[in-house]
């Protein structure tokens, strides 16, 4: 996996590019300091251990349920949302595709980022869009940048419709956050990763399941050995177009998507 990982500096180079014609200015010095901190974080075993322990403690407390974005529950860790903001700003996608809608907080979040950029649309896919959530999302100020599709994200008709909507649009960013079983996530990767444009990302959430106690998922069909992380590992072994951007993991420390920030490199 290390050999397949993107260069550490790649995430900083894209998200905090040095200003042109200012090789030794304050902005470049600041970016260099960030690079050094991330480099240190990659080998800081104590900090990594603390992060894992904190994640394990936060999960049964439903920490991610504490937050909202523009009035909609987002059910995400703030650190990952900051990372996604950096990606969206750097990539400037014309289209963001996300599987899993729930209360709609994340599609509203991505739509608001696109609104700031002044371009783009979010396609949200869910097997069951509950009516009260649909009403709130469709009446939201960001609704004009959101399109929702109801159905299984791996159903042939849904995949075909998304591909048709994505045709001719660039850049494209994909976010996978629905059913977290190995089989489902691997099928999503095979269906949607090809829509990601070169230099953009396919981000797979909840890879953290592999690092948490199995009893946390007694009421779920996924768990240790059967989750988004195992699906990502299988996908990377078969698709050389993508590499893990390990620099994002290193700088976040706290993330539910460790090993899930996949950059398309070819």
C-alpha positions in Angstrom: 0.0 0.0 0.0 2.8 2.4 0.7 4.2 2.1 -2.8 0.7 2.9 -4.2 0.3 6.0 -2.0 0.5 9.4 -3.5 3.3 11.7 -2.5 2.9 13.3 0.9 3.4 16.8 -0.5 0.7 16.3 -3.1 -2.2 17.2 -0.8 -0.5 20.4 0.3 0.6 21.3 -3.2 -3.0 21.1 -4.4 -4.8 22.6 -1.4 -2.2 25.2 -0.4 -0.3 26.1 -3.6 2.7 28.4 -3.2 1.9 31.8 -4.8 3.4 32.4 -8.2 6.5 34.6 -8.4 6.9 34.5 -4.6 9.4 31.7 -4.0 10.4 32.9 -0.5 7.3 34.8 0.6 5.3 34.3 3.9 2.7 32.1 2.2 5.3 29.7 1.0 6.9 29.6 4.4 3.6 28.9 6.0 2.9 26.1 3.5 6.3 24.6 4.2 5.6 24.6 8.0 2.3 22.7 7.2 4.3 20.2 5.1 6.7 19.6 8.0 3.9 19.1 10.5 2.2 16.6 8.3 5.5 14.8 7.7 6.0 14.6 11.4 2.4 13.3 11.9 3.0 10.4 9.6 5.5 8.9 12.0 4.1 10.2 15.3 3.0 6.9 16.8 1.8 8.5 20.1 -0.5 10.9 18.3 -1.8 8.2 16.1 -2.6 6.0 19.1 -4.4 8.9 20.8 -6.4 9.6 17.7 -7.4 5.9 17.4 -8.4 5.8 21.1 -10.4 9.0 20.7 -12.2 7.7 17.6 -13.1 4.5 19.4 -14.5 6.4 22.4 -16.4 8.9 20.2 -18.1 6.3 18.0 -20.5 4.7 20.6 -21.3 8.2 21.9 -22.6 9.1 18.4 -20.3 12.1 18.2 -20.9 12.6 14.5 -24.6 13.2 15.1 -23.9 16.4 17.0 -23.5 18.6 14.0 -25.5 20.3 11.3 -24.8 22.4 8.2 -27.2 25.2 7.2 -29.9 23.7 9.3 -29.6 20.0 8.2 -28.0 17.2 10.3 -24.7 16.3 8.6 -23.7 13.2 10.6 -20.0 13.6 9.8 -16.8 14.4 11.7 -15.8 18.1 11.2 -12.3 17.1 10.3 -13.4 15.2 7.3 -15.7 18.0 6.2 -12.8 20.5 6.3 -10.8 18.0 4.2 -13.7 17.8 1.7 -13.8 21.6 1.6 -10.1 21.7 0.6 -10.7 19.2 -2.1 -13.7 21.0 -3.5 -11.9 24.3 -3.5 -8.8 22.8 -5.2 -10.7 20.7 -7.8 -13.6 23.1 -8.5 -15.9 20.2 -9.6 -18.7 20.7 -12.0 -20.4 17.6 -10.5 -20.3 16.0 -7.1 -21.9 12.5 -6.8 -22.7 11.2 -3.3 -24.2 7.9 -2.4 -26.2 8.1 0.8 -28.4 11.1 1.7 -29.9 10.5 5.2 -31.0 14.0 6.4 -29.3 15.7 3.6 -26.6 17.6 5.5 -23.7 16.6 3.4 -25.3 17.2 0.0 -26.4 20.6 1.3 -22.8 21.2 2.5 -21.3 20.3 -0.9 -24.0 22.4 -2.7 -23.1 25.4 -0.5 -19.4 25.0 -1.4 -20.3 24.9 -5.1 -22.5 28.0 -4.6 -19.4 29.8 -3.3 -17.4 28.7 -6.3 -20.2 29.7 -8.6 -20.7 26.5 -10.5 -21.7 22.8 -10.2 -24.3 20.4 -9.1 -24.6 17.7 -6.4 -26.3 14.4 -7.2 -27.4 12.6 -4.1 -28.4 8.9 -4.3 -30.3 7.0 -1.6 -32.3 3.7 -1.6 -34.9 5.4 0.7 -35.3 9.2 0.7 -37.7 9.8 3.6 -40.5 12.2 2.8 -39.7 14.6 5.6 -36.1 14.8 4.6 -37.0 15.3 0.9 -39.3 18.2 1.8 -36.6 19.9 3.8 -33.9 19.4 1.2 -36.2 20.6 -1.7 -37.1 23.7 0.2 -33.5 24.5 1.2 -31.8 27.6 -0.2 -29.2 25.3 -1.8 -31.8 23.1 -3.5 -31.1 24.6 -6.9 -27.7 22.9 -6.9 -29.0 19.5 -5.7 -30.6 16.6 -7.7 -31.8 13.6 -5.7 -32.2 10.1 -7.1 -34.0 7.4 -5.2 -32.9 3.8 -5.6 -30.0 1.5 -4.9 -26.8 3.1 -5.8 -25.6 -0.1 -7.5 -28.8 -0.8 -9.4 -28.2 -0.8 -13.1 -30.9 1.8 -13.9 -29.6 4.2 -11.2 -25.9 3.8 -12.4 -26.9 4.4 -16.0 -28.9 7.5 -15.1 -25.9 8.9 -13.1 -23.6 8.2 -16.0 -25.9 10.0 -18.4 -26.0 13.0 -16.1 -22.2 13.0 -15.7 -21.5 12.8 -19.4 -19.5 15.7 -20.6 -19.0 17.3 -17.2 -15.6 17.9 -15.6 -14.2 17.8 -13.1 -16.2 15.1 -11.3 -15.8 14.2 -7.6 -17.4 11.1 -6.1 -18.2 10.4 -2.4 -19.4 7.0 -1.3 -21.3 6.9 2.0 -24.2 4.5 1.9 -24.4 0.8 2.7 -21.0 0.0 4.2 -20.6 -3.7 3.4 -17.6 -4.8 1.4 -19.7 -6.1 -1.4 -21.8 -3.0 -1.8 -18.9 -0.5 -1.5 -16.8 -2.5 -4.0 -19.7 -2.5 -6.4 -20.1 1.3 -6.0 -16.4 1.8 -6.6 -16.6 -0.2 -9.8 -19.7 1.7 -10.9 -18.7 5.3 -10.1 -14.9 5.5 -9.8 -14.6 5.7 -13.6 -16.6 8.9 -13.6 -13.9 10.6 -11.5 -11.8 12.9 -13.6 -8.0 12.8 -13.5 -6.7 14.7 -10.5 -10.0 14.5 -8.7 -11.0 12.1 -5.9 -13.2 9.2 -5.0 -13.7 9.5 -1.2 -14.9 6.4 0.6 -16.3 7.2 4.1 -16.4 4.9 7.2 -13.3 2.9 6.4 -12.8 3.4 10.2 -15.1 0.4 10.7 -12.1 -1.9 10.2 -10.4 -0.2 13.2 -13.3 -0.4 15.7 -14.6 -3.2 18.0 -17.0 -5.5 16.1 -19.6 -5.1 18.9 -20.2 -1.5 17.7 -21.9 -3.0 14.6 -24.0 -5.8 16.1 -27.1 -4.2 14.5 -25.4 -3.7 11.1 -24.5 -6.0 8.2 -20.9 -4.7 8.2 -18.0 -5.1 10.6 -14.4 -5.9 10.9 -13.3 -7.7 7.7 -16.4 -6.6 5.8 -16.5 -2.9 5.4 -15.4 0.1 3.2 -11.7 -0.4 4.0 -11.6 -4.0 2.8 -13.5 -2.8 -0.3 -11.0 0.0 -1.0 -8.1 -2.4 -0.6 -9.6 -4.8 -3.1 -10.4 -2.0 -5.5 -6.9 -0.5 -5.4 -5.5 -4.0 -6.1 -7.5 -4.1 -9.4 -7.6 -0.5 -10.6 -4.2 1.3 -11.1 -5.9 4.6 -12.0 -6.3 5.5 -8.3 -3.8 6.0 -5.4 -4.4 6.6 -1.7 -3.5 10.2 -0.8 -1.9 9.3 2.5 -1.1 13.0 3.2 -4.7 13.7 3.9 -4.9 10.9 6.5 -1.7 12.2 8.1 -2.8 15.8 8.5 -6.3 14.9 9.8 -5.5 12.4 12.5 -9.2 12.2 13.3 -11.1 10.8 10.3 -13.7 8.2 9.5 -12.2 7.9 6.1 -8.6 6.8 6.8 -7.3 5.0 3.7 -10.4 6.3 1.8 -9.2 9.5 0.1 -8.4 8.1 -3.3 -7.0 10.3 -6.0 -7.3 9.5 -9.7 -3.8 9.7 -11.1 -4.3 8.3 -14.6 
